[in-house]
């Protein structure tokens, strides 16, 4: 296997899942979906992304919201940066 993979420890079940790299295209589409503002489309995108990136066969609908958040935070940390900086104007 030549793909970069990384582990994600689930919060609610203590299972470990392994994920492939989040591509630039997926990142751009994720931003577009967030800016769209439709929560149903956002949930569909997140479920599809988890299903596509996980190397094992998983049903994202069976995961809790907390597990999905944990997966998304790990995707960001492993593929972009573990540090998030926010600029605030006073």
Short mmCIF file of the C-alpha atoms (twelve columns), coordinates in Angstrom:
data_MODEL
# 
_entry.id   MODEL 
# 
loop_
_atom_site.group_PDB 
_atom_site.id 
_atom_site.type_symbol 
_atom_site.label_atom_id 
_atom_site.label_alt_id 
_atom_site.label_comp_id 
_atom_site.label_asym_id 
_atom_site.label_seq_id 
_atom_site.Cartn_x 
_atom_site.Cartn_y 
_atom_site.Cartn_z 
_atom_site.pdbx_PDB_model_num 
ATOM 1  C CA . UNK A 1  0.000   0.000  0.000  1 
ATOM 2  C CA . UNK A 2  1.519   3.320  -1.018 1 
ATOM 3  C CA . UNK A 3  -1.159  5.638  0.394  1 
ATOM 4  C CA . UNK A 4  -0.510  7.743  3.475  1 
ATOM 5  C CA . UNK A 5  -2.782  6.452  6.237  1 
ATOM 6  C CA . UNK A 6  -3.247  7.561  9.823  1 
ATOM 7  C CA . UNK A 7  -5.174  6.254  12.842 1 
ATOM 8  C CA . UNK A 8  -8.206  7.917  14.395 1 
ATOM 9  C CA . UNK A 9  -9.311  6.809  17.850 1 
ATOM 10 C CA . UNK A 10 -13.105 7.017  18.193 1 
ATOM 11 C CA . UNK A 11 -14.393 8.614  21.376 1 
ATOM 12 C CA . UNK A 12 -17.600 6.684  21.944 1 
ATOM 13 C CA . UNK A 13 -16.437 3.149  21.166 1 
ATOM 14 C CA . UNK A 14 -12.639 3.201  21.701 1 
ATOM 15 C CA . UNK A 15 -12.211 1.663  18.244 1 
ATOM 16 C CA . UNK A 16 -9.413  2.758  15.948 1 
ATOM 17 C CA . UNK A 17 -10.132 3.486  12.306 1 
ATOM 18 C CA . UNK A 18 -7.554  4.212  9.622  1 
ATOM 19 C CA . UNK A 19 -7.988  6.958  7.061  1 
ATOM 20 C CA . UNK A 20 -6.411  7.984  3.768  1 
ATOM 21 C CA . UNK A 21 -5.291  11.497 2.910  1 
ATOM 22 C CA . UNK A 22 -7.904  14.235 2.466  1 
ATOM 23 C CA . UNK A 23 -7.307  15.624 -1.019 1 
ATOM 24 C CA . UNK A 24 -7.165  19.267 -2.056 1 
ATOM 25 C CA . UNK A 25 -10.294 18.756 -4.158 1 
ATOM 26 C CA . UNK A 26 -12.196 17.337 -1.169 1 
ATOM 27 C CA . UNK A 27 -11.027 20.257 0.954  1 
ATOM 28 C CA . UNK A 28 -12.276 22.808 -1.588 1 
ATOM 29 C CA . UNK A 29 -15.613 21.012 -1.892 1 
ATOM 30 C CA . UNK A 30 -15.953 20.887 1.907  1 
ATOM 31 C CA . UNK A 31 -15.569 24.679 2.105  1 
ATOM 32 C CA . UNK A 32 -18.185 25.108 -0.630 1 
ATOM 33 C CA . UNK A 33 -20.618 22.835 1.223  1 
ATOM 34 C CA . UNK A 34 -20.087 24.748 4.482  1 
ATOM 35 C CA . UNK A 35 -20.644 28.081 2.743  1 
ATOM 36 C CA . UNK A 36 -23.815 26.689 1.155  1 
ATOM 37 C CA . UNK A 37 -25.354 26.595 4.644  1 
ATOM 38 C CA . UNK A 38 -27.574 23.544 4.091  1 
ATOM 39 C CA . UNK A 39 -27.167 21.186 7.061  1 
ATOM 40 C CA . UNK A 40 -28.630 18.187 5.221  1 
ATOM 41 C CA . UNK A 41 -26.081 18.533 2.394  1 
ATOM 42 C CA . UNK A 42 -23.309 19.046 4.976  1 
ATOM 43 C CA . UNK A 43 -24.251 15.815 6.742  1 
ATOM 44 C CA . UNK A 44 -24.349 13.928 3.421  1 
ATOM 45 C CA . UNK A 45 -20.914 15.313 2.479  1 
ATOM 46 C CA . UNK A 46 -19.386 14.361 5.836  1 
ATOM 47 C CA . UNK A 47 -20.810 10.830 5.674  1 
ATOM 48 C CA . UNK A 48 -19.549 10.374 2.107  1 
ATOM 49 C CA . UNK A 49 -16.102 11.751 2.979  1 
ATOM 50 C CA . UNK A 50 -15.784 9.411  5.977  1 
ATOM 51 C CA . UNK A 51 -16.878 6.451  3.854  1 
ATOM 52 C CA . UNK A 52 -14.428 7.368  1.050  1 
ATOM 53 C CA . UNK A 53 -11.434 8.076  3.291  1 
ATOM 54 C CA . UNK A 54 -11.737 5.171  5.739  1 
ATOM 55 C CA . UNK A 55 -9.737  2.163  4.547  1 
ATOM 56 C CA . UNK A 56 -12.126 -0.287 6.222  1 
ATOM 57 C CA . UNK A 57 -15.753 -0.741 5.262  1 
ATOM 58 C CA . UNK A 58 -17.704 1.563  7.578  1 
ATOM 59 C CA . UNK A 59 -21.236 2.889  7.794  1 
ATOM 60 C CA . UNK A 60 -20.900 6.573  8.826  1 
ATOM 61 C CA . UNK A 61 -24.582 6.747  9.732  1 
ATOM 62 C CA . UNK A 62 -23.844 4.409  12.652 1 
ATOM 63 C CA . UNK A 63 -21.266 6.817  14.130 1 
ATOM 64 C CA . UNK A 64 -22.194 9.356  16.778 1 
ATOM 65 C CA . UNK A 65 -21.867 13.089 16.118 1 
ATOM 66 C CA . UNK A 66 -18.972 13.166 18.587 1 
ATOM 67 C CA . UNK A 67 -17.138 10.430 16.667 1 
ATOM 68 C CA . UNK A 68 -17.703 12.292 13.387 1 
ATOM 69 C CA . UNK A 69 -16.331 15.486 14.933 1 
ATOM 70 C CA . UNK A 70 -13.303 13.576 16.215 1 
ATOM 71 C CA . UNK A 71 -12.716 12.132 12.735 1 
ATOM 72 C CA . UNK A 72 -13.005 15.573 11.103 1 
ATOM 73 C CA . UNK A 73 -10.598 17.142 13.601 1 
ATOM 74 C CA . UNK A 74 -8.087  14.354 13.003 1 
ATOM 75 C CA . UNK A 75 -8.448  14.741 9.244  1 
ATOM 76 C CA . UNK A 76 -7.627  18.421 9.631  1 
ATOM 77 C CA . UNK A 77 -4.714  17.754 11.980 1 
ATOM 78 C CA . UNK A 78 -3.086  15.076 9.825  1 
ATOM 79 C CA . UNK A 79 -3.696  16.675 6.423  1 
ATOM 80 C CA . UNK A 80 -3.407  20.406 7.042  1 
ATOM 81 C CA . UNK A 81 -2.055  21.398 10.436 1 
ATOM 82 C CA . UNK A 82 -2.696  20.466 14.063 1 
ATOM 83 C CA . UNK A 83 -2.636  24.188 14.916 1 
ATOM 84 C CA . UNK A 84 -5.612  26.426 14.166 1 
ATOM 85 C CA . UNK A 85 -5.009  30.173 14.342 1 
ATOM 86 C CA . UNK A 86 -7.854  32.633 14.446 1 
ATOM 87 C CA . UNK A 87 -7.460  36.319 13.741 1 
ATOM 88 C CA . UNK A 88 -9.804  38.638 15.584 1 
ATOM 89 C CA . UNK A 89 -10.179 42.283 14.846 1 
ATOM 90 C CA . UNK A 90 -10.864 44.661 17.723 1 
# 
